[in-house]
Amino acid sequence: MWEISKMNLNRLTRSIAVLGLGLMTAAPVSAQNLFAPVAKVNESVVTEFEVQQRQRFLEVLNAPGATREGALTSLIDERLRNEAVAEAGIELTPQGIEDSLAEFASRADLSTEEFTQALGQSGVSRETFRDFVVNSVGWRELVRARYASRVQITDAEINRALGETQGSGVRVLVSEIIIPAPPQQAARVNALAEQISQSKSTAEFSNYASRYSATASRGRGGRLPWQNLTDLPPSLQPLILNLAPGEVTDPLPIPNAVALFQLRDIEETSVAAPTYSEIEYAAYYIPGGRTEPALAQAAQIRDRIDTCDDLYGIAKGQPAEVLERVKKAPSDIPQDVAIELSKLDTGEVSTTLTRANGQTLMLLMMCGRTAAANASASREDVTNALRQERLTGYAEQLLEQLRADARIVRK
């Protein structure tokens, strides 16, 4: 689930007038078609009106997925989340809803009423805004209730994340295993991952990697070269640093897969490793998942591109959603994507990841990294960031399971 950045919200008052004019002059749609069903999720219907409203809402906020297909997918996922929240017996109070609306609007330095009026000028109803916020808050409460007890952040992790090895850098030798775990195989894969996490030697872990891992490193027994600790995803750094050489992390849930990492060696260097404020990457989506035709197509594309800009030519004439280009802070990048990006230099490509329950292959390309200015972070900020990263992984895995179990029909 995406989050709206403060920068995007601050652009709301500038962009809304322009976008509103464009929407006001758009070709009219027959009123009788507005409430026609465009999708059915179990027993719940998604209407044409809702899709148009969600797409406008995303456009106004300059949010990812501001296409018709992106809006429809967002609403389908919302129905699944709503069902899970209702089954868990989670209900928001009227005051809680108002407080959540006010908090969201405040990110654009507006009151709820001002924010609602601004949306209305672009044809977005208060109900669309309310439904989006209520769903987001309810889902967050469900994820916290179900998984918070599994997320324990130690002082050692916080200290490591804060970089208390001042004036020096840390490099690590890590081995990886990423096992595809489509929902129908999740139980079997989770059991296998628990077994792998008990590995007693690097040889044993490498044997598992050669047999089960879906990454390019499987041919090397999962062994990765020396990496700066700061190149790893923020949520993974303290987990690696808490290991002794030879030890393995607990299984980490990521979309459609489970990841494990073994520390082989660690060293402190005299030069501080760089940290990054933003990472830019591109994802090109290929139907077929990890089938031979899809992987062959990915290989052909990889041979034709040198930079992320080249992907625009590959995607020309195709629906907008086949290519996504993103610039985010490291802590905001989905964990599975962050893990793959940590292994890539600018212009390099990974084809390890999938989406849509393994039915879509993601060709992931590193566009570039922006070095961070020296900045300080509080222990509370670091704790919250580490906790949120882990909860996000659980939330993504739960949503994938809900999609697999649901009856979803697109009209």
Disulfide bonds with the S-S distance in Angstrom:
Cys308-Cys367 2.01
